[in-house]
Amino acid sequence: MPSPSPDTPHSPLTVAIIGGGPAGLMAAETLRAAGLQVDLYDAKGSVGRKFLIAGKGGMNLTHSDPFDVFVTRYGERASEVAAWLRDFDADALRAWARGLGVETFVGTSGRVFPTDLKAAPLLRGWVRRLREQGVRFHVLHRWHGWDEAGALRFATPAGDLRVLPDAVVLAMGGGSWPELGSDGAWVGALQARGVETAPLQPSNCGFDIGWSEHLATRFAGEPLKPVTAHWHAADGTPQQRQGECVVTATGIEGSLVYALSPMLRDAIAREGHATLVLDLLPGREEHDLVRRLAKPRGSRSLSEHLRREAGVSGVRAALLYEVLDKAALADPARIARTLKRFPFRLQRTRPIAEAISSAGGLPLETLDERLMLRGLPGVFAAGEMLDWEAPTGGYLLTACFASGRQAALGVVDWLAQRNA
């Protein structure tokens, strides 16, 4: 990954990176390749903690979608994120991993994983290489903004520290999984400098419904798969997507729900609730269900009749009892229609601390194309601090890597112009 080098006739210029996630680490790598001195600060005792946790279920590094499809996963921010990805896309990320000795493969869903499905070997190799390249790591350094002279302020085990680098890359994450470091504490420091921020909100999150005690205690953790979501696009065009989700003690979550979470979250903000419509039996035709359920059931219970004639039992049957009254449960057409268009009424998102990622943060309009804050020359930002979101499946991680590289190249360009 060749990078332009700034004019550094005297001592090497120093860049401070705050945050040791994928965006910060990629920025560090890119800046060192340009010959800059890099000091990376992290509030935790080690870097990449969220990266490691995300990889516990199998490290989903990126996705094999073609580029024109890949960029659509970023919704309203597709054009801006596409600019980052043109320089460092999914193929570049796989090649980068290979350079660390980590081969990847494409799974049946199109997702890309390391062959060992683990995040730890990749992270260890990456940090080791960065140290060998000269990146200086400073852990247990919590950033507290700037002092009156414009120096960065850190709280450390040894006391307060002031640092005055030539440029800064902020890569402290959003507001999800705060125990791993992404606690959104940076918002106040930037607002104090006059920087506009958008409220941090949960993304790729679950939703509360308010189940009965019976369903919550008996069926929490039960999967619904496969199911198909139905909704309408902004222009009224019908949309559908098949996937899977899980009933929780308070509502519903899972990959299909996460993919639709921005739309559902925004509907709740507008209307006070949102309705997620799922086909619980995507392999069955409604008219066939009506025909079979209309058969006399004799002495059989309704639950047994549903199981025999429609293959409906367990959590699916419990969901029917949750929303249909006695009269509706006696109507085969109502049962069939509900199974094919089940209305999950969502009351609220789960707390941001439980979300996989977050929306909000620094609006992209507050940064230039180099990802430098327009109101703070020499201060760049990358990763989940920025106001964009994407579904799980490797899209989040890829854009974090790409934005870190974009911000670092912006630093190199800005310093070269400043020193010209």
C-alpha positions as CSV (number, residue, x, y, z in Angstrom):
1,M,0.0,0.0,0.0
2,P,2.3,2.8,-1.2
3,S,1.6,6.2,0.4
4,P,2.8,9.7,-0.4
5,S,5.4,11.1,2.0
6,P,5.4,14.6,3.5
7,D,8.5,16.8,3.2
8,T,10.3,16.1,6.5
9,P,13.8,17.7,6.2
10,H,14.2,18.0,10.0
11,S,13.0,15.7,12.8
12,P,10.1,13.4,11.9
13,L,6.7,14.9,12.3
14,T,4.6,13.2,15.0
15,V,1.0,12.1,14.8
16,A,-1.1,11.1,17.8
17,I,-3.7,8.5,17.2
18,I,-6.4,8.2,19.9
19,G,-8.1,4.8,19.9
20,G,-6.6,1.4,19.2
21,G,-9.4,-0.3,17.2
22,P,-9.2,-1.3,13.5
23,A,-9.5,2.3,12.3
24,G,-6.8,3.6,14.6
25,L,-4.4,0.7,13.9
26,M,-4.8,1.1,10.2
27,A,-4.1,4.8,10.5
28,A,-1.0,4.0,12.4
29,E,0.2,1.6,9.8
30,T,-0.4,4.0,6.9
31,L,1.3,6.9,8.7
32,R,4.4,4.9,9.5
33,A,4.6,3.8,5.9
34,A,4.8,7.5,5.1
35,G,7.7,8.0,7.5
36,L,5.8,9.8,10.2
37,Q,6.4,9.1,13.9
38,V,3.2,7.6,15.4
39,D,2.1,7.6,19.0
40,L,-1.1,5.5,19.6
41,Y,-3.0,6.1,22.8
42,D,-5.8,3.9,24.2
43,A,-7.8,4.2,27.4
44,K,-7.8,0.4,28.0
45,G,-4.9,-1.8,28.9
46,S,-4.6,-3.3,25.5
47,V,-5.7,-2.4,21.9
48,G,-8.4,-4.1,19.7
49,R,-10.7,-5.3,22.5
50,K,-13.9,-4.8,20.6
51,F,-12.2,-6.4,17.5
52,L,-11.4,-9.5,19.6
53,I,-14.9,-9.8,21.1
54,A,-16.5,-9.4,17.6
55,G,-14.4,-12.3,16.4
56,K,-15.4,-14.7,19.2
57,G,-18.2,-16.2,17.1
58,G,-16.1,-16.4,14.0
59,M,-14.1,-13.4,12.7
60,N,-16.3,-12.0,9.9
61,L,-13.6,-9.8,8.3
62,T,-15.4,-8.5,5.2
63,H,-17.9,-9.6,2.5
64,S,-17.6,-10.9,-1.0
65,D,-20.3,-8.7,-2.5
66,P,-19.3,-7.0,-5.8
67,F,-18.2,-3.4,-5.2
68,D,-21.4,-1.8,-6.6
69,V,-23.5,-4.0,-4.3
70,F,-21.1,-3.7,-1.3
71,V,-21.4,0.1,-1.2
72,T,-25.2,0.0,-1.1
73,R,-25.0,-1.5,2.4
74,Y,-24.1,2.0,3.8
75,G,-27.5,3.4,3.0
76,E,-27.7,7.2,3.0
77,R,-23.9,7.4,3.4
78,A,-23.1,5.1,0.5
79,S,-21.4,7.7,-1.7
80,E,-19.2,9.0,1.1
81,V,-18.1,5.5,2.2
82,A,-17.6,4.4,-1.4
83,A,-14.9,7.1,-1.6
84,W,-13.0,5.4,1.3
85,L,-13.5,1.9,-0.2
86,R,-12.2,2.8,-3.6
87,D,-8.8,3.0,-2.0
88,F,-9.1,0.1,0.3
89,D,-12.0,-2.4,-0.5
90,A,-12.8,-5.9,0.5
91,D,-10.2,-7.4,-1.8
92,A,-7.5,-5.1,-0.4
93,L,-8.5,-6.1,3.1
94,R,-8.1,-9.8,2.3
95,A,-4.7,-9.1,0.7
96,W,-3.7,-7.1,3.7
97,A,-4.6,-10.0,6.0
98,R,-2.6,-12.4,3.8
99,G,0.4,-10.1,4.3
100,L,0.0,-10.9,8.0
101,G,0.0,-14.6,7.2
102,V,-3.8,-14.9,7.6
103,E,-5.6,-16.6,4.7
104,T,-9.3,-16.1,4.3
105,F,-12.2,-17.9,2.7
106,V,-15.7,-17.0,1.5
107,G,-18.5,-18.7,3.5
108,T,-21.8,-19.9,2.1
109,S,-23.4,-16.5,3.0
110,G,-20.8,-14.6,1.1
111,R,-19.1,-13.5,4.3
112,V,-15.3,-13.6,4.4
113,F,-13.5,-15.2,7.4
114,P,-10.0,-16.1,8.4
115,T,-9.4,-19.8,7.8
116,D,-9.0,-20.4,11.5
117,L,-12.1,-18.2,12.2
118,K,-10.2,-16.3,14.9
119,A,-9.4,-12.7,15.5
120,A,-6.6,-13.0,18.1
121,P,-3.9,-14.4,15.8
122,L,-4.5,-11.6,13.3
123,L,-4.5,-8.9,15.9
124,R,-1.4,-10.2,17.6
125,G,0.5,-10.3,14.3
126,W,-0.7,-6.9,13.4
127,V,0.3,-5.2,16.7
128,R,3.7,-7.0,16.6
129,R,4.3,-5.7,13.1
130,L,3.3,-2.2,14.1
131,R,5.7,-2.2,17.0
132,E,8.5,-3.5,14.8
133,Q,7.7,-0.6,12.4
134,G,8.1,1.9,15.2
135,V,4.6,2.7,16.3
136,R,4.7,3.6,20.0
137,F,1.8,2.3,22.0
138,H,0.5,4.1,25.2
139,V,-2.2,2.1,26.9
140,L,-4.2,3.2,30.0
141,H,-4.1,6.7,28.6
142,R,-7.6,8.3,28.6
143,W,-8.1,11.4,26.5
144,H,-9.7,14.4,28.1
145,G,-9.7,16.9,25.3
146,W,-7.3,19.8,24.9
147,D,-5.8,22.3,27.3
148,E,-5.6,26.1,26.9
149,A,-2.5,25.8,24.8
150,G,-4.0,23.3,22.4
151,A,-2.2,20.3,23.8
152,L,-3.9,16.9,24.1
153,R,-4.7,16.0,27.7
154,F,-4.4,12.4,29.0
155,A,-5.1,10.8,32.3
156,T,-2.5,8.1,32.9
157,P,-1.5,5.8,35.8
158,A,1.5,8.2,36.3
159,G,-0.6,11.3,36.3
160,D,-1.8,13.9,33.8
161,L,0.1,14.1,30.5
162,R,0.2,16.9,27.9
163,V,1.1,16.1,24.3
164,L,1.4,18.5,21.4
165,P,1.7,16.5,18.1
166,D,1.8,17.8,14.6
167,A,-1.6,16.2,13.8
168,V,-4.2,14.0,15.5
169,V,-6.3,11.1,14.3
170,L,-9.4,10.5,16.5
171,A,-10.6,6.8,16.3
172,M,-12.3,6.2,19.6
173,G,-15.4,4.3,18.3
174,G,-19.1,5.1,18.9
175,G,-21.2,4.3,21.9
176,S,-21.7,0.5,21.8
177,W,-20.0,-2.0,24.1
178,P,-18.6,0.8,26.4
179,E,-16.9,-1.7,28.6
180,L,-14.5,-2.4,25.7
181,G,-13.7,1.3,25.3
182,S,-16.3,2.7,22.9
183,D,-18.1,4.8,25.5
184,G,-18.7,8.0,23.5
185,A,-17.0,10.1,26.2
186,W,-15.3,12.1,23.4
187,V,-18.5,13.8,22.5
188,G,-18.2,16.4,25.3
189,A,-14.6,17.2,24.5
190,L,-15.4,17.9,20.8
191,Q,-18.5,19.9,21.6
192,A,-16.4,22.1,23.9
193,R,-14.3,23.0,20.9
194,G,-17.4,23.9,18.9
195,V,-17.6,20.7,16.9
196,E,-21.1,19.6,15.9
197,T,-22.1,16.1,16.9
198,A,-25.2,14.0,16.2
199,P,-26.7,12.0,19.1
200,L,-25.2,8.5,19.4
201,Q,-27.9,5.9,18.8
202,P,-28.0,2.1,18.8
203,S,-27.5,0.3,15.4
204,N,-27.5,-3.4,14.7
205,C,-29.6,-3.7,17.8
206,G,-32.5,-5.6,19.3
207,F,-35.9,-4.2,20.1
208,D,-38.3,-4.4,23.0
209,I,-41.8,-5.7,22.4
210,G,-43.2,-6.5,25.8
211,W,-44.1,-10.2,25.7
212,S,-46.4,-11.9,28.1
213,E,-44.6,-13.6,31.0
214,H,-45.4,-17.0,29.5
215,L,-43.7,-16.3,26.2
216,A,-40.8,-14.4,27.8
217,T,-40.0,-17.2,30.3
218,R,-40.7,-20.2,28.1
219,F,-39.3,-19.1,24.7
220,A,-36.6,-16.5,25.2
221,G,-33.6,-17.6,23.1
222,E,-35.7,-19.5,20.6
223,P,-34.6,-18.9,17.0
224,L,-37.0,-18.1,14.1
225,K,-35.4,-19.3,10.9
226,P,-35.9,-19.0,8.2
227,V,-38.2,-16.0,8.1
228,T,-38.8,-13.3,5.6
229,A,-39.2,-9.6,6.4
230,H,-41.6,-7.5,4.3
231,W,-41.5,-3.7,4.2
232,H,-41.8,-0.7,1.8
233,A,-39.0,1.5,0.6
234,A,-39.2,5.2,0.9
235,D,-40.7,5.4,-2.6
236,G,-43.4,2.8,-1.7
237,T,-41.8,-0.1,-3.5
238,P,-42.4,-3.4,-1.7
239,Q,-39.2,-5.0,-0.3
240,Q,-38.4,-8.3,1.3
241,R,-35.4,-10.1,2.8
242,Q,-35.0,-13.6,4.2
243,G,-32.9,-14.3,7.2
244,E,-33.2,-15.3,10.8
245,C,-33.7,-13.8,14.2
246,V,-34.2,-14.8,17.9
247,V,-37.0,-14.2,20.3
248,T,-35.6,-12.6,23.5
249,A,-37.1,-12.1,27.0
250,T,-38.0,-8.6,26.0
251,G,-38.5,-8.7,22.3
252,I,-36.5,-9.7,19.2
253,E,-33.0,-9.5,17.8
254,G,-30.7,-11.2,15.3
255,S,-29.1,-10.6,11.9
256,L,-32.3,-9.9,10.0
257,V,-33.5,-7.5,12.7
258,Y,-30.0,-5.8,12.8
259,A,-30.1,-5.3,9.0
260,L,-33.4,-3.4,9.3
261,S,-32.6,-1.6,12.6
262,P,-32.0,1.9,11.1
263,M,-35.4,1.9,9.4
264,L,-37.1,0.5,12.5
265,R,-35.3,2.8,14.9
266,D,-36.2,5.9,12.8
267,A,-39.9,4.7,12.6
268,I,-40.0,4.5,16.4
269,A,-38.6,8.0,16.7
270,R,-41.3,9.4,14.3
271,E,-44.3,7.4,15.4
272,G,-43.6,6.0,18.9
273,H,-43.5,2.5,17.6
274,A,-42.6,0.4,14.6
275,T,-44.1,-2.8,13.1
276,L,-41.8,-5.5,11.8
277,V,-43.8,-7.8,9.5
278,L,-42.3,-11.3,9.2
279,D,-43.4,-14.3,7.2
280,L,-42.9,-17.1,9.8
281,L,-43.4,-19.9,7.1
282,P,-41.7,-18.6,4.0
283,G,-41.9,-22.1,2.4
284,R,-45.7,-22.3,2.6
285,E,-48.5,-20.7,0.6
286,E,-51.2,-19.0,2.5
287,H,-54.0,-20.7,0.6
288,D,-52.6,-24.1,1.4
289,L,-52.3,-23.2,5.1
290,V,-56.0,-22.1,5.1
291,R,-57.0,-25.4,3.4
292,R,-55.2,-27.6,5.8
293,L,-56.2,-25.7,8.9
294,A,-59.8,-25.7,7.8
295,K,-59.9,-29.5,8.2
296,P,-62.0,-30.8,11.1
297,R,-59.7,-31.4,14.1
298,G,-62.1,-33.5,16.0
299,S,-60.9,-34.1,19.6
300,R,-57.4,-32.8,18.8
301,S,-56.3,-29.6,20.6
302,L,-55.6,-26.5,18.5
303,S,-51.9,-26.8,19.3
304,E,-51.9,-30.4,18.0
305,H,-53.9,-29.4,14.9
306,L,-51.4,-26.6,14.2
307,R,-48.5,-29.0,14.5
308,R,-50.0,-31.7,12.3
309,E,-51.5,-29.6,9.6
310,A,-49.2,-26.6,9.4
311,G,-46.0,-27.7,11.1
312,V,-46.4,-24.9,13.6
313,S,-45.3,-25.6,17.1
314,G,-43.0,-24.2,19.8
315,V,-42.2,-20.5,19.6
316,R,-44.3,-20.0,16.4
317,A,-47.4,-21.4,18.1
318,A,-46.7,-19.3,21.1
319,L,-46.5,-16.2,19.0
320,L,-50.0,-16.9,17.5
321,Y,-51.4,-17.2,21.0
322,E,-49.7,-14.0,21.9
323,V,-51.5,-11.9,19.3
324,L,-54.8,-13.7,18.4
325,D,-57.8,-13.9,20.6
326,K,-60.1,-16.9,21.0
327,A,-62.3,-16.0,18.0
328,A,-59.3,-15.4,15.7
329,L,-57.8,-18.7,16.7
330,A,-61.0,-20.4,15.5
331,D,-60.6,-18.8,12.1
332,P,-58.2,-20.7,9.8
333,A,-57.9,-17.7,7.5
334,R,-56.8,-15.4,10.3
335,I,-54.3,-17.9,11.5
336,A,-52.8,-18.4,8.1
337,R,-52.7,-14.7,7.4
338,T,-51.0,-14.0,10.7
339,L,-48.4,-16.7,10.1
340,K,-47.6,-15.2,6.7
341,R,-47.7,-11.6,7.9
342,F,-46.9,-11.7,11.6
343,P,-46.8,-8.2,13.1
344,F,-44.1,-7.6,15.7
345,R,-44.9,-4.3,17.3
346,L,-41.6,-2.8,18.4
347,Q,-41.7,-0.4,21.3
348,R,-38.1,0.8,21.6
349,T,-34.5,-0.2,20.8
350,R,-32.5,-2.0,23.3
351,P,-29.9,0.2,25.1
352,I,-26.9,1.4,23.0
353,A,-24.6,-0.4,25.4
354,E,-26.0,-3.7,24.1
355,A,-25.9,-2.7,20.4
356,I,-23.3,-4.2,18.1
357,S,-22.6,-0.7,16.7
358,S,-23.9,2.8,16.8
359,A,-25.1,5.6,14.5
360,G,-24.6,9.3,15.2
361,G,-21.3,11.0,16.2
362,L,-19.5,13.3,13.8
363,P,-21.7,14.2,10.8
364,L,-19.6,13.7,7.6
365,E,-20.5,17.2,6.7
366,T,-18.2,18.4,9.5
367,L,-15.2,16.8,7.8
368,D,-13.5,17.4,4.5
369,E,-12.8,14.7,1.9
370,R,-9.5,13.9,3.8
371,L,-11.6,13.3,7.0
372,M,-10.2,16.4,8.7
373,L,-12.6,18.3,10.9
374,R,-13.4,21.6,9.1
375,G,-13.3,23.6,12.3
376,L,-10.1,22.0,13.8
377,P,-7.2,22.0,11.3
378,G,-4.9,19.0,11.8
379,V,-7.5,17.0,13.6
380,F,-8.8,14.0,11.7
381,A,-11.4,11.3,12.6
382,A,-12.1,7.8,11.5
383,G,-14.1,4.7,12.2
384,E,-17.3,4.5,14.2
385,M,-16.9,8.0,15.6
386,L,-18.3,9.1,12.2
387,D,-22.0,9.2,11.5
388,W,-22.5,6.3,9.2
389,E,-23.9,2.8,9.8
390,A,-24.0,-0.6,8.1
391,P,-25.4,-4.1,8.7
392,T,-23.3,-6.9,10.1
393,G,-21.6,-9.1,7.6
394,G,-18.2,-7.6,7.3
395,Y,-19.4,-4.2,6.1
396,L,-18.8,-2.4,9.4
397,L,-15.3,-3.6,9.8
398,T,-14.3,-3.0,6.2
399,A,-15.4,0.6,6.4
400,C,-13.5,1.1,9.7
401,F,-10.3,-0.1,8.1
402,A,-10.9,2.0,5.0
403,S,-11.7,5.2,7.0
404,G,-8.6,4.8,9.1
405,R,-6.4,4.6,6.0
406,Q,-8.3,7.5,4.4
407,A,-7.7,9.7,7.5
408,A,-4.0,8.8,7.6
409,L,-3.6,9.7,3.9
410,G,-5.4,12.9,4.7
411,V,-2.8,13.6,7.5
412,V,0.1,13.0,5.1
413,D,-1.5,15.3,2.5
414,W,-2.2,18.1,5.0
415,L,1.2,18.0,6.5
416,A,2.9,18.1,3.1
417,Q,0.8,21.1,2.2
418,R,1.5,22.8,5.5
419,N,5.2,22.3,5.2
420,A,5.4,23.2,1.5
